[in-house]
């Protein structure tokens, strides 16, 4: 066996476990979801025989465009705010001393030690109409007494940013740690301001971390349903809430599969777009990865 053939065989051998994992736990369930979308629903919550386009017609519900729009703008806003907050944080973590860096990293991952539901309910208590935060803001004259901090889209956005922020900080920090900060010093020596060096040198240098942070925040945000359900109320429903409702309350699995298929497409579009953009920006790296 030639050396090149042995190398390719070794690469396939190493990739095989991940490939099987993705095939069994991603591709097969996704195909099943798309197939169930074209099956009829039974009165008892099951999946009927034959094939139908009835589910596609029901997706034209006039309430869905508003829910889809709310899901998109909340996900985009949460992703943008997380990246905006995580970028200077990642920069700071990469520049501080190792002892302080470990402390800050511990503080970033500390919320994961507590149950996700407990943290969401803690925000519900904090934003309660009779809570201390509401009384403090009214006392300071920042909000009116009739203002509600709960059960609106902005409460959902706040809690989404809180829960997803660590997932933006960690990849940006990982990319910042590998960045050569001497490039920023060189840019300053050539007359660039600190902000210009940060924008022109640092941000392009951690592009991979920023893209990873985008995907790590945007994808879970699109499918979020626990946060809108607890702090958002019926006027702040997202697509995830409708999928849960169709699955557990209405017992209409084909309709739930149809909504899930739309959500899957919405998740795949940015991933494919980012992959295509990276291939266009780095054609040489793409050729190297493909073994050309």
Beta strands, then each sheet from edge to edge (+ up, - down):
end
